[in-house]
Amino acid sequence: MAVRPIMKMGEPVLFQKARPVERFDTPELHALLADMKDSMIAANGAGIAAPQIGVSLQVVIFEVRNNPRYPQAEPVPETVLINPVLEPLGDEMEEGWEGCLSVPGMRGLVPRHAKLRYRGFDQYGKRFERVVDGFHARVVQHECDHLMGVLYPMRIRDLHDFGYTEVLFPELAGKDEDD
Ligand code: NI
């Protein structure tokens, strides 16, 4: 398939609510997912949402395994998540550093629910659900925010905790610049 250009913050599509997928296991959906995966891998992303390549549909993918942009993160299984619904479990929030392919070269400290259940569909229309915490929970919340037109800088509590990767995390400098 193809590496597609990734939309950067300021593009209207990133601030729109995405539409649900109505038909599964179609050539169009498989092609979209292949392009999302190629684009995510090319940019070393931990995940990507369809609006980031300009398609306003409720489709996200994510996977974390030896990712140079997130060297400390625990692994997250390769997942296709369509029409997701998130349900926080408990009141606990955790702050953690995030980046985004649509906000290249920057990191911010973002509060997220520590534990949640998510449900949705895979590309074949098979329904599934998981209970997750840690970085997995963070990635799901970040990617599903994209489907509601929310980018992580909009959730930072104190903008002192937002800055350039090369300043905040010099050891990661260069890893964020190729998108
Ligand atoms: Ni993002």
Backbone and ligand atoms as CSV (ligand in chain L), in Angstrom:
chain,resi,resn,atom,element,x,y,z
A,1,MET,N,N,0.857,-1.177,0.000
A,1,MET,CA,C,0.000,0.000,0.000
A,1,MET,C,C,0.897,1.232,0.000
A,2,ALA,N,N,0.620,2.198,0.868
A,2,ALA,CA,C,1.350,3.454,0.693
A,2,ALA,C,C,1.504,4.201,2.007
A,3,VAL,N,N,2.660,4.869,2.110
A,3,VAL,CA,C,2.850,5.816,3.203
A,3,VAL,C,C,2.149,7.114,2.801
A,4,ARG,N,N,1.211,7.542,3.626
A,4,ARG,CA,C,0.455,8.755,3.301
A,4,ARG,C,C,0.969,9.918,4.148
A,5,PRO,N,N,0.833,11.136,3.657
A,5,PRO,CA,C,1.253,12.295,4.469
A,5,PRO,C,C,0.406,12.372,5.739
A,6,ILE,N,N,1.052,12.700,6.856
A,6,ILE,CA,C,0.342,12.797,8.126
A,6,ILE,C,C,-0.062,14.253,8.366
A,7,MET,N,N,-1.351,14.422,8.647
A,7,MET,CA,C,-1.899,15.756,8.894
A,7,MET,C,C,-1.306,16.313,10.175
A,8,LYS,N,N,-0.969,17.592,10.161
A,8,LYS,CA,C,-0.419,18.238,11.355
A,8,LYS,C,C,-1.449,19.145,11.996
A,9,MET,N,N,-1.263,19.354,13.295
A,9,MET,CA,C,-2.190,20.183,14.070
A,9,MET,C,C,-2.440,21.503,13.357
A,10,GLY,N,N,-3.710,21.852,13.226
A,10,GLY,CA,C,-4.121,23.008,12.447
A,10,GLY,C,C,-5.017,22.587,11.294
A,11,GLU,N,N,-4.828,21.353,10.813
A,11,GLU,CA,C,-5.707,20.833,9.758
A,11,GLU,C,C,-7.111,20.613,10.332
A,12,PRO,N,N,-8.136,21.133,9.680
A,12,PRO,CA,C,-9.497,20.987,10.218
A,12,PRO,C,C,-9.919,19.538,10.464
A,13,VAL,N,N,-9.457,18.590,9.634
A,13,VAL,CA,C,-9.900,17.205,9.803
A,13,VAL,C,C,-9.513,16.650,11.182
A,14,LEU,N,N,-8.438,17.184,11.759
A,14,LEU,CA,C,-7.995,16.699,13.072
A,14,LEU,C,C,-8.896,17.186,14.210
A,15,PHE,N,N,-9.740,18.169,13.926
A,15,PHE,CA,C,-10.630,18.710,14.961
A,15,PHE,C,C,-12.077,18.275,14.750
A,16,GLN,N,N,-12.290,17.396,13.779
A,16,GLN,CA,C,-13.648,16.908,13.504
A,16,GLN,C,C,-13.936,15.623,14.272
A,17,LYS,N,N,-15.231,15.390,14.515
A,17,LYS,CA,C,-15.653,14.079,15.013
A,17,LYS,C,C,-15.703,13.120,13.834
A,18,ALA,N,N,-15.080,11.967,13.999
A,18,ALA,CA,C,-15.049,10.989,12.906
A,18,ALA,C,C,-16.348,10.190,12.860
A,19,ARG,N,N,-16.716,9.753,11.675
A,19,ARG,CA,C,-17.940,8.956,11.482
A,19,ARG,C,C,-17.662,7.482,11.786
A,20,PRO,N,N,-18.676,6.765,12.295
A,20,PRO,CA,C,-18.481,5.324,12.503
A,20,PRO,C,C,-18.376,4.578,11.179
A,21,VAL,N,N,-17.649,3.476,11.218
A,21,VAL,CA,C,-17.593,2.558,10.077
A,21,VAL,C,C,-18.892,1.759,10.046
A,22,GLU,N,N,-19.488,1.640,8.872
A,22,GLU,CA,C,-20.756,0.904,8.749
A,22,GLU,C,C,-20.600,-0.451,8.087
A,23,ARG,N,N,-19.564,-0.602,7.249
A,23,ARG,CA,C,-19.365,-1.883,6.563
A,23,ARG,C,C,-17.947,-2.368,6.819
A,24,PHE,N,N,-17.853,-3.618,7.262
A,24,PHE,CA,C,-16.556,-4.204,7.603
A,24,PHE,C,C,-16.101,-5.149,6.501
A,25,ASP,N,N,-14.798,-5.478,6.586
A,25,ASP,CA,C,-14.220,-6.468,5.664
A,25,ASP,C,C,-14.434,-6.079,4.195
A,26,THR,N,N,-14.298,-4.806,3.907
A,26,THR,CA,C,-14.400,-4.333,2.523
A,26,THR,C,C,-12.999,-4.013,2.001
A,27,PRO,N,N,-12.815,-4.024,0.688
A,27,PRO,CA,C,-11.513,-3.648,0.132
A,27,PRO,C,C,-11.090,-2.244,0.574
A,28,GLU,N,N,-12.049,-1.333,0.671
A,28,GLU,CA,C,-11.717,0.045,1.059
A,28,GLU,C,C,-11.183,0.097,2.490
A,29,LEU,N,N,-11.822,-0.650,3.392
A,29,LEU,CA,C,-11.376,-0.643,4.791
A,29,LEU,C,C,-9.995,-1.296,4.917
A,30,HIS,N,N,-9.790,-2.414,4.219
A,30,HIS,CA,C,-8.470,-3.067,4.283
A,30,HIS,C,C,-7.383,-2.164,3.697
A,31,ALA,N,N,-7.706,-1.427,2.634
A,31,ALA,CA,C,-6.724,-0.516,2.030
A,31,ALA,C,C,-6.406,0.636,2.985
A,32,LEU,N,N,-7.441,1.150,3.639
A,32,LEU,CA,C,-7.213,2.223,4.624
A,32,LEU,C,C,-6.291,1.737,5.733
A,33,LEU,N,N,-6.559,0.532,6.256
A,33,LEU,CA,C,-5.743,-0.003,7.346
A,33,LEU,C,C,-4.303,-0.245,6.907
A,34,ALA,N,N,-4.119,-0.707,5.675
A,34,ALA,CA,C,-2.758,-0.932,5.173
A,34,ALA,C,C,-2.003,0.394,5.072
A,35,ASP,N,N,-2.670,1.432,4.595
A,35,ASP,CA,C,-2.032,2.753,4.506
A,35,ASP,C,C,-1.722,3.304,5.899
A,36,MET,N,N,-2.642,3.106,6.833
A,36,MET,CA,C,-2.396,3.586,8.204
A,36,MET,C,C,-1.189,2.882,8.803
A,37,LYS,N,N,-1.110,1.574,8.594
A,37,LYS,CA,C,0.018,0.822,9.163
A,37,LYS,C,C,1.345,1.264,8.541
A,38,ASP,N,N,1.374,1.381,7.217
A,38,ASP,CA,C,2.603,1.829,6.551
A,38,ASP,C,C,3.019,3.211,7.040
A,39,SER,N,N,2.036,4.090,7.201
A,39,SER,CA,C,2.333,5.468,7.615
A,39,SER,C,C,2.823,5.498,9.055
A,40,MET,N,N,2.213,4.679,9.912
A,40,MET,CA,C,2.627,4.609,11.319
A,40,MET,C,C,4.047,4.067,11.437
A,41,ILE,N,N,4.332,3.000,10.709
A,41,ILE,CA,C,5.662,2.384,10.800
A,41,ILE,C,C,6.722,3.342,10.268
A,42,ALA,N,N,6.427,4.018,9.160
A,42,ALA,CA,C,7.412,4.931,8.560
A,42,ALA,C,C,7.778,6.059,9.515
A,43,ALA,N,N,6.835,6.427,10.392
A,43,ALA,CA,C,7.066,7.542,11.313
A,43,ALA,C,C,7.401,7.072,12.727
A,44,ASN,N,N,7.607,5.756,12.911
A,44,ASN,CA,C,7.870,5.204,14.251
A,44,ASN,C,C,6.766,5.540,15.241
A,45,GLY,N,N,5.536,5.591,14.792
A,45,GLY,CA,C,4.440,5.904,15.703
A,45,GLY,C,C,4.055,4.713,16.559
A,46,ALA,N,N,3.496,4.986,17.747
A,46,ALA,CA,C,2.938,3.930,18.599
A,46,ALA,C,C,1.512,3.608,18.175
A,47,GLY,N,N,0.905,4.540,17.460
A,47,GLY,CA,C,-0.456,4.346,16.983
A,47,GLY,C,C,-0.778,5.423,15.983
A,48,ILE,N,N,-1.898,5.233,15.299
A,48,ILE,CA,C,-2.339,6.256,14.353
A,48,ILE,C,C,-3.853,6.124,14.209
A,49,ALA,N,N,-4.496,7.248,13.987
A,49,ALA,CA,C,-5.937,7.286,13.789
A,49,ALA,C,C,-6.211,7.740,12.357
A,50,ALA,N,N,-7.308,7.227,11.780
A,50,ALA,CA,C,-7.598,7.523,10.376
A,50,ALA,C,C,-7.600,9.018,10.056
A,51,PRO,N,N,-8.148,9.882,10.943
A,51,PRO,CA,C,-8.117,11.314,10.607
A,51,PRO,C,C,-6.708,11.864,10.393
A,52,GLN,N,N,-5.707,11.202,10.970
A,52,GLN,CA,C,-4.332,11.687,10.794
A,52,GLN,C,C,-3.826,11.514,9.369
A,53,ILE,N,N,-4.473,10.639,8.595
A,53,ILE,CA,C,-4.144,10.597,7.165
A,53,ILE,C,C,-5.316,11.156,6.342
A,54,GLY,N,N,-6.144,11.938,7.005
A,54,GLY,CA,C,-7.164,12.704,6.298
A,54,GLY,C,C,-8.480,11.989,6.078
A,55,VAL,N,N,-8.693,10.858,6.782
A,55,VAL,CA,C,-9.918,10.075,6.601
A,55,VAL,C,C,-10.719,10.125,7.898
A,56,SER,N,N,-11.883,10.765,7.852
A,56,SER,CA,C,-12.637,11.009,9.081
A,56,SER,C,C,-13.566,9.848,9.410
A,57,LEU,N,N,-12.940,8.699,9.740
A,57,LEU,CA,C,-13.660,7.493,10.136
A,57,LEU,C,C,-13.116,7.016,11.476
A,58,GLN,N,N,-13.962,6.295,12.235
A,58,GLN,CA,C,-13.579,5.836,13.576
A,58,GLN,C,C,-12.737,4.554,13.499
A,59,VAL,N,N,-11.501,4.737,13.073
A,59,VAL,CA,C,-10.566,3.628,12.917
A,59,VAL,C,C,-9.233,4.041,13.532
A,60,VAL,N,N,-8.727,3.230,14.463
A,60,VAL,CA,C,-7.377,3.456,14.988
A,60,VAL,C,C,-6.613,2.138,14.971
A,61,ILE,N,N,-5.304,2.246,14.893
A,61,ILE,CA,C,-4.439,1.087,15.079
A,61,ILE,C,C,-3.330,1.492,16.036
A,62,PHE,N,N,-2.792,0.523,16.754
A,62,PHE,CA,C,-1.650,0.822,17.622
A,62,PHE,C,C,-0.862,-0.450,17.886
A,63,GLU,N,N,0.372,-0.265,18.244
A,63,GLU,CA,C,1.279,-1.371,18.569
A,63,GLU,C,C,2.548,-0.755,19.141
A,64,VAL,N,N,3.029,-1.316,20.235
A,64,VAL,CA,C,4.289,-0.841,20.793
A,64,VAL,C,C,5.188,-2.048,21.017
A,65,ARG,N,N,6.350,-1.999,20.363
A,65,ARG,CA,C,7.319,-3.097,20.493
A,65,ARG,C,C,8.661,-2.514,20.068
A,66,ASN,N,N,9.549,-2.328,21.049
A,66,ASN,CA,C,10.867,-1.750,20.759
A,66,ASN,C,C,10.763,-0.468,19.947
A,67,ASN,N,N,9.904,0.445,20.394
A,67,ASN,CA,C,9.703,1.672,19.631
A,67,ASN,C,C,10.743,2.717,20.040
A,68,PRO,N,N,11.552,3.224,19.078
A,68,PRO,CA,C,12.601,4.183,19.448
A,68,PRO,C,C,12.052,5.509,19.976
A,69,ARG,N,N,10.788,5.819,19.653
A,69,ARG,CA,C,10.211,7.060,20.178
A,69,ARG,C,C,9.719,6.879,21.616
A,70,TYR,N,N,9.498,5.613,22.035
A,70,TYR,CA,C,9.014,5.331,23.403
A,70,TYR,C,C,9.804,4.170,23.992
A,71,PRO,N,N,11.109,4.389,24.226
A,71,PRO,CA,C,11.972,3.263,24.635
A,71,PRO,C,C,11.596,2.661,25.985
A,72,GLN,N,N,10.932,3.427,26.854
A,72,GLN,CA,C,10.605,2.911,28.191
A,72,GLN,C,C,9.246,2.218,28.237
A,73,ALA,N,N,8.479,2.310,27.180
A,73,ALA,CA,C,7.093,1.837,27.242
A,73,ALA,C,C,7.016,0.320,27.210
A,74,GLU,N,N,6.089,-0.233,28.026
A,74,GLU,CA,C,5.868,-1.677,27.975
A,74,GLU,C,C,5.176,-2.024,26.654
A,75,PRO,N,N,5.349,-3.243,26.163
A,75,PRO,CA,C,4.761,-3.625,24.874
A,75,PRO,C,C,3.238,-3.566,24.883
A,76,VAL,N,N,2.680,-3.222,23.737
A,76,VAL,CA,C,1.224,-3.206,23.538
A,76,VAL,C,C,0.957,-4.023,22.282
A,77,PRO,N,N,0.012,-4.979,22.341
A,77,PRO,CA,C,-0.194,-5.842,21.169
A,77,PRO,C,C,-0.728,-5.072,19.961
A,78,GLU,N,N,-0.382,-5.572,18.774
A,78,GLU,CA,C,-0.874,-4.965,17.536
A,78,GLU,C,C,-2.403,-5.067,17.516
A,79,THR,N,N,-3.047,-3.931,17.369
A,79,THR,CA,C,-4.510,-3.877,17.510
A,79,THR,C,C,-5.124,-3.000,16.428
A,80,VAL,N,N,-6.219,-3.495,15.849
A,80,VAL,CA,C,-7.101,-2.690,14.993
A,80,VAL,C,C,-8.366,-2.468,15.804
A,81,LEU,N,N,-8.733,-1.210,16.008
A,81,LEU,CA,C,-9.893,-0.886,16.844
A,81,LEU,C,C,-10.793,0.085,16.072
A,82,ILE,N,N,-12.024,-0.372,15.837
A,82,ILE,CA,C,-12.977,0.384,15.018
A,82,ILE,C,C,-14.230,0.672,15.836
A,83,ASN,N,N,-14.778,1.863,15.675
A,83,ASN,CA,C,-15.978,2.300,16.414
A,83,ASN,C,C,-15.821,2.055,17.916
A,84,PRO,N,N,-14.749,2.544,18.507
A,84,PRO,CA,C,-14.467,2.214,19.913
A,84,PRO,C,C,-15.371,2.930,20.904
A,85,VAL,N,N,-15.553,2.257,22.039
A,85,VAL,CA,C,-16.206,2.862,23.198
A,85,VAL,C,C,-15.284,2.617,24.394
A,86,LEU,N,N,-14.964,3.676,25.114
A,86,LEU,CA,C,-14.071,3.590,26.269
A,86,LEU,C,C,-14.871,3.803,27.542
A,87,GLU,N,N,-14.533,2.994,28.547
A,87,GLU,CA,C,-15.214,3.094,29.832
A,87,GLU,C,C,-14.152,3.106,30.935
A,88,PRO,N,N,-13.900,4.270,31.534
A,88,PRO,CA,C,-12.899,4.319,32.602
A,88,PRO,C,C,-13.321,3.418,33.760
A,89,LEU,N,N,-12.330,2.774,34.397
A,89,LEU,CA,C,-12.594,1.928,35.570
A,89,LEU,C,C,-11.925,2.593,36.766
A,90,GLY,N,N,-12.730,3.138,37.655
A,90,GLY,CA,C,-12.182,3.843,38.809
A,90,GLY,C,C,-11.871,5.292,38.472
A,91,ASP,N,N,-11.455,6.024,39.510
A,91,ASP,CA,C,-11.231,7.464,39.365
A,91,ASP,C,C,-9.766,7.817,39.175
A,92,GLU,N,N,-8.897,6.823,39.252
A,92,GLU,CA,C,-7.467,7.148,39.264
A,92,GLU,C,C,-7.002,7.705,37.922
A,93,MET,N,N,-6.288,8.827,37.999
A,93,MET,CA,C,-5.681,9.408,36.805
A,93,MET,C,C,-4.159,9.298,36.944
A,94,GLU,N,N,-3.471,9.181,35.818
A,94,GLU,CA,C,-2.009,9.127,35.809
A,94,GLU,C,C,-1.490,10.143,34.805
A,95,GLU,N,N,-0.423,10.842,35.189
A,95,GLU,CA,C,0.230,11.748,34.246
A,95,GLU,C,C,1.332,10.991,33.516
A,96,GLY,N,N,1.447,11.221,32.228
A,96,GLY,CA,C,2.525,10.585,31.471
A,96,GLY,C,C,2.862,11.427,30.248
A,97,TRP,N,N,4.092,11.252,29.751
A,97,TRP,CA,C,4.543,12.030,28.598
A,97,TRP,C,C,4.031,11.400,27.313
A,98,GLU,N,N,3.516,12.243,26.435
A,98,GLU,CA,C,3.017,11.781,25.142
A,98,GLU,C,C,3.596,12.626,24.013
A,99,GLY,N,N,3.663,11.989,22.867
A,99,GLY,CA,C,3.934,12.695,21.633
A,99,GLY,C,C,2.855,12.312,20.642
A,100,CYS,N,N,2.904,12.902,19.465
A,100,CYS,CA,C,1.889,12.617,18.457
A,100,CYS,C,C,2.474,12.917,17.086
A,101,LEU,N,N,2.199,12.050,16.138
A,101,LEU,CA,C,2.726,12.256,14.782
A,101,LEU,C,C,2.168,13.534,14.155
A,102,SER,N,N,1.042,14.010,14.673
A,102,SER,CA,C,0.448,15.253,14.150
A,102,SER,C,C,0.990,16.501,14.850
A,103,VAL,N,N,1.855,16.272,15.864
A,103,VAL,CA,C,2.489,17.383,16.593
A,103,VAL,C,C,3.981,17.054,16.657
A,104,PRO,N,N,4.639,16.999,15.508
A,104,PRO,CA,C,6.000,16.440,15.469
A,104,PRO,C,C,7.002,17.259,16.270
A,105,GLY,N,N,7.921,16.501,16.903
A,105,GLY,CA,C,9.030,17.148,17.596
A,105,GLY,C,C,8.684,17.680,18.976
A,106,MET,N,N,7.495,17.329,19.496
A,106,MET,CA,C,7.103,17.869,20.788
A,106,MET,C,C,6.600,16.764,21.718
A,107,ARG,N,N,6.638,17.057,23.021
A,107,ARG,CA,C,6.104,16.156,24.044
A,107,ARG,C,C,5.358,16.979,25.084
A,108,GLY,N,N,4.370,16.319,25.687
A,108,GLY,CA,C,3.619,16.983,26.746
A,108,GLY,C,C,3.188,15.990,27.798
A,109,LEU,N,N,2.977,16.483,29.015
A,109,LEU,CA,C,2.565,15.654,30.145
A,109,LEU,C,C,1.036,15.679,30.213
A,110,VAL,N,N,0.433,14.491,30.064
A,110,VAL,CA,C,-1.019,14.403,29.860
A,110,VAL,C,C,-1.642,13.489,30.914
A,111,PRO,N,N,-2.704,13.956,31.588
A,111,PRO,CA,C,-3.416,13.072,32.516
A,111,PRO,C,C,-4.345,12.129,31.744
A,112,ARG,N,N,-4.319,10.864,32.118
A,112,ARG,CA,C,-5.210,9.861,31.502
A,112,ARG,C,C,-5.774,8.960,32.587
A,113,HIS,N,N,-6.906,8.333,32.305
A,113,HIS,CA,C,-7.435,7.318,33.215
A,113,HIS,C,C,-6.423,6.179,33.314
A,114,ALA,N,N,-6.157,5.756,34.562
A,114,ALA,CA,C,-5.142,4.725,34.773
A,114,ALA,C,C,-5.611,3.370,34.262
A,115,LYS,N,N,-6.918,3.120,34.325
A,115,LYS,CA,C,-7.451,1.804,33.957
A,115,LYS,C,C,-8.778,1.987,33.233
A,116,LEU,N,N,-9.006,1.199,32.228
A,116,LEU,CA,C,-10.272,1.315,31.499
A,116,LEU,C,C,-10.599,0.025,30.759
A,117,ARG,N,N,-11.876,-0.055,30.376
A,117,ARG,CA,C,-12.321,-1.120,29.479
A,117,ARG,C,C,-12.606,-0.481,28.138
A,118,TYR,N,N,-12.138,-1.123,27.070
A,118,TYR,CA,C,-12.552,-0.623,25.761
A,118,TYR,C,C,-13.158,-1.752,24.959
A,119,ARG,N,N,-14.128,-1.362,24.125
A,119,ARG,CA,C,-14.763,-2.311,23.233
A,119,ARG,C,C,-14.842,-1.696,21.852
A,120,GLY,N,N,-14.950,-2.563,20.887
A,120,GLY,CA,C,-15.054,-2.094,19.509
A,120,GLY,C,C,-15.018,-3.298,18.597
A,121,PHE,N,N,-14.647,-3.064,17.355
A,121,PHE,CA,C,-14.664,-4.106,16.331
A,121,PHE,C,C,-13.315,-4.170,15.645
A,122,ASP,N,N,-12.984,-5.357,15.146
A,122,ASP,CA,C,-11.802,-5.451,14.295
A,122,ASP,C,C,-12.231,-5.222,12.833
A,123,GLN,N,N,-11.296,-5.384,11.917
A,123,GLN,CA,C,-11.591,-5.043,10.513
A,123,GLN,C,C,-12.600,-6.003,9.865
A,124,TYR,N,N,-12.826,-7.156,10.520
A,124,TYR,CA,C,-13.781,-8.136,9.981
A,124,TYR,C,C,-15.165,-7.984,10.607
A,125,GLY,N,N,-15.295,-7.016,11.508
A,125,GLY,CA,C,-16.578,-6.793,12.166
A,125,GLY,C,C,-16.760,-7.632,13.406
A,126,LYS,N,N,-15.686,-8.277,13.854
A,126,LYS,CA,C,-15.752,-9.084,15.079
A,126,LYS,C,C,-15.609,-8.165,16.295
A,127,ARG,N,N,-16.555,-8.285,17.207
A,127,ARG,CA,C,-16.579,-7.447,18.391
A,127,ARG,C,C,-15.600,-7.987,19.425
A,128,PHE,N,N,-14.901,-7.092,20.104
A,128,PHE,CA,C,-14.012,-7.539,21.186
A,128,PHE,C,C,-13.938,-6.457,22.251
A,129,GLU,N,N,-13.472,-6.874,23.428
A,129,GLU,CA,C,-13.248,-5.898,24.494
A,129,GLU,C,C,-12.044,-6.309,25.321
A,130,ARG,N,N,-11.426,-5.313,25.944
A,130,ARG,CA,C,-10.253,-5.557,26.783
A,130,ARG,C,C,-10.301,-4.631,27.991
A,131,VAL,N,N,-9.711,-5.091,29.083
A,131,VAL,CA,C,-9.471,-4.245,30.250
A,131,VAL,C,C,-7.968,-4.025,30.322
A,132,VAL,N,N,-7.543,-2.753,30.345
A,132,VAL,CA,C,-6.121,-2.440,30.244
A,132,VAL,C,C,-5.737,-1.339,31.225
A,133,ASP,N,N,-4.428,-1.261,31.479
A,133,ASP,CA,C,-3.897,-0.147,32.269
A,133,ASP,C,C,-2.524,0.215,31.698
A,134,GLY,N,N,-1.803,1.079,32.405
A,134,GLY,CA,C,-0.458,1.422,31.978
A,134,GLY,C,C,-0.418,2.089,30.605
A,135,PHE,N,N,0.650,1.821,29.853
A,135,PHE,CA,C,0.844,2.508,28.575
A,135,PHE,C,C,-0.220,2.111,27.558
A,136,HIS,N,N,-0.694,0.867,27.653
A,136,HIS,CA,C,-1.768,0.414,26.761
A,136,HIS,C,C,-2.997,1.323,26.928
A,137,ALA,N,N,-3.381,1.578,28.176
A,137,ALA,CA,C,-4.541,2.444,28.436
A,137,ALA,C,C,-4.286,3.855,27.909
A,138,ARG,N,N,-3.067,4.322,28.068
A,138,ARG,CA,C,-2.717,5.670,27.593
A,138,ARG,C,C,-2.818,5.756,26.066
A,139,VAL,N,N,-2.270,4.767,25.380
A,139,VAL,CA,C,-2.292,4.785,23.910
A,139,VAL,C,C,-3.727,4.753,23.390
A,140,VAL,N,N,-4.563,3.911,23.979
A,140,VAL,CA,C,-5.960,3.822,23.529
A,140,VAL,C,C,-6.655,5.175,23.702
A,141,GLN,N,N,-6.449,5.807,24.846
A,141,GLN,CA,C,-7.107,7.098,25.084
A,141,GLN,C,C,-6.601,8.160,24.117
A,142,HIS,N,N,-5.297,8.151,23.858
A,142,HIS,CA,C,-4.729,9.127,22.913
A,142,HIS,C,C,-5.321,8.929,21.514
A,143,GLU,N,N,-5.329,7.672,21.047
A,143,GLU,CA,C,-5.803,7.420,19.671
A,143,GLU,C,C,-7.303,7.694,19.547
A,144,CYS,N,N,-8.075,7.291,20.556
A,144,CYS,CA,C,-9.529,7.507,20.461
A,144,CYS,C,C,-9.879,8.986,20.594
A,145,ASP,N,N,-9.043,9.759,21.285
A,145,ASP,CA,C,-9.234,11.215,21.290
A,145,ASP,C,C,-9.212,11.773,19.862
A,146,HIS,N,N,-8.348,11.221,19.020
A,146,HIS,CA,C,-8.279,11.710,17.630
A,146,HIS,C,C,-9.636,11.587,16.931
A,147,LEU,N,N,-10.431,10.599,17.333
A,147,LEU,CA,C,-11.728,10.371,16.675
A,147,LEU,C,C,-12.772,11.371,17.141
A,148,MET,N,N,-12.444,12.064,18.233
A,148,MET,CA,C,-13.363,13.098,18.740
A,148,MET,C,C,-12.820,14.492,18.450
A,149,GLY,N,N,-11.771,14.569,17.663
A,149,GLY,CA,C,-11.209,15.874,17.320
A,149,GLY,C,C,-10.359,16.491,18.414
A,150,VAL,N,N,-9.809,15.630,19.288
A,150,VAL,CA,C,-8.996,16.121,20.413
A,150,VAL,C,C,-7.545,15.703,20.216
A,151,LEU,N,N,-6.640,16.670,20.296
A,151,LEU,CA,C,-5.208,16.381,20.254
A,151,LEU,C,C,-4.643,16.548,21.670
A,152,TYR,N,N,-3.578,15.778,21.980
A,152,TYR,CA,C,-3.124,15.736,23.376
A,152,TYR,C,C,-2.777,17.102,23.987
A,153,PRO,N,N,-2.266,18.088,23.175
A,153,PRO,CA,C,-1.969,19.377,23.840
A,153,PRO,C,C,-3.207,20.006,24.477
A,154,MET,N,N,-4.406,19.642,23.970
A,154,MET,CA,C,-5.635,20.204,24.524
A,154,MET,C,C,-5.933,19.636,25.904
A,155,ARG,N,N,-5.242,18.574,26.316
A,155,ARG,CA,C,-5.469,17.952,27.632
A,155,ARG,C,C,-4.363,18.251,28.640
A,156,ILE,N,N,-3.326,18.960,28.215
A,156,ILE,CA,C,-2.231,19.262,29.151
A,156,ILE,C,C,-2.751,20.247,30.202
A,157,ARG,N,N,-2.476,19.945,31.490
A,157,ARG,CA,C,-3.027,20.798,32.552
A,157,ARG,C,C,-2.224,22.072,32.711
A,158,ASP,N,N,-0.910,21.970,32.586
A,158,ASP,CA,C,-0.026,23.120,32.798
A,158,ASP,C,C,0.905,23.183,31.589
A,159,LEU,N,N,0.803,24.244,30.808
A,159,LEU,CA,C,1.574,24.296,29.551
A,159,LEU,C,C,3.075,24.426,29.775
A,160,HIS,N,N,3.503,24.569,31.039
A,160,HIS,CA,C,4.942,24.425,31.303
A,160,HIS,C,C,5.394,22.998,31.011
A,161,ASP,N,N,4.431,22.058,31.047
A,161,ASP,CA,C,4.752,20.654,30.786
A,161,ASP,C,C,4.547,20.307,29.310
A,162,PHE,N,N,4.909,21.205,28.438
A,162,PHE,CA,C,4.772,21.015,26.989
A,162,PHE,C,C,5.999,21.636,26.354
A,163,GLY,N,N,6.688,20.893,25.505
A,163,GLY,CA,C,7.885,21.478,24.903
A,163,GLY,C,C,8.477,20.597,23.833
A,164,TYR,N,N,9.619,21.030,23.369
A,164,TYR,CA,C,10.304,20.326,22.285
A,164,TYR,C,C,11.014,19.084,22.810
A,165,THR,N,N,10.867,17.997,22.085
A,165,THR,CA,C,11.503,16.740,22.466
A,165,THR,C,C,13.011,16.927,22.649
A,166,GLU,N,N,13.629,17.690,21.771
A,166,GLU,CA,C,15.093,17.830,21.820
A,166,GLU,C,C,15.547,18.534,23.104
A,167,VAL,N,N,14.659,19.309,23.717
A,167,VAL,CA,C,14.980,19.991,24.972
A,167,VAL,C,C,14.609,19.118,26.167
A,168,LEU,N,N,13.389,18.542,26.137
A,168,LEU,CA,C,12.895,17.760,27.270
A,168,LEU,C,C,13.569,16.400,27.363
A,169,PHE,N,N,13.791,15.772,26.211
A,169,PHE,CA,C,14.335,14.411,26.169
A,169,PHE,C,C,15.422,14.352,25.094
A,170,PRO,N,N,16.604,14.940,25.393
A,170,PRO,CA,C,17.651,15.003,24.363
A,170,PRO,C,C,18.015,13.627,23.812
A,171,GLU,N,N,17.846,12.579,24.664
A,171,GLU,CA,C,18.199,11.225,24.205
A,171,GLU,C,C,17.273,10.750,23.091
A,172,LEU,N,N,16.092,11.389,22.950
A,172,LEU,CA,C,15.152,11.008,21.888
A,172,LEU,C,C,15.261,11.943,20.685
A,173,ALA,N,N,16.113,12.930,20.772
A,173,ALA,CA,C,16.209,13.906,19.678
A,173,ALA,C,C,16.528,13.184,18.380
A,174,GLY,N,N,15.872,13.566,17.333
A,174,GLY,CA,C,16.067,12.898,16.048
A,174,GLY,C,C,15.041,11.836,15.801
A,175,LYS,N,N,14.563,11.173,16.874
A,175,LYS,CA,C,13.577,10.097,16.694
A,175,LYS,C,C,12.208,10.660,16.317
A,176,ASP,N,N,11.965,11.907,16.708
A,176,ASP,CA,C,10.656,12.527,16.457
A,176,ASP,C,C,10.648,13.365,15.195
A,177,GLU,N,N,11.771,13.508,14.545
A,177,GLU,CA,C,11.874,14.522,13.503
A,177,GLU,C,C,11.593,13.979,12.112
A,178,ASP,N,N,11.408,12.639,12.028
A,178,ASP,CA,C,11.291,12.080,10.695
A,178,ASP,C,C,9.857,12.027,10.223
A,179,ASP,N,N,8.922,12.581,10.990
A,179,ASP,CA,C,7.557,12.660,10.491
A,179,ASP,C,C,7.272,14.087,10.121
L,1,NI,NI,NI,-1.665,11.272,18.041
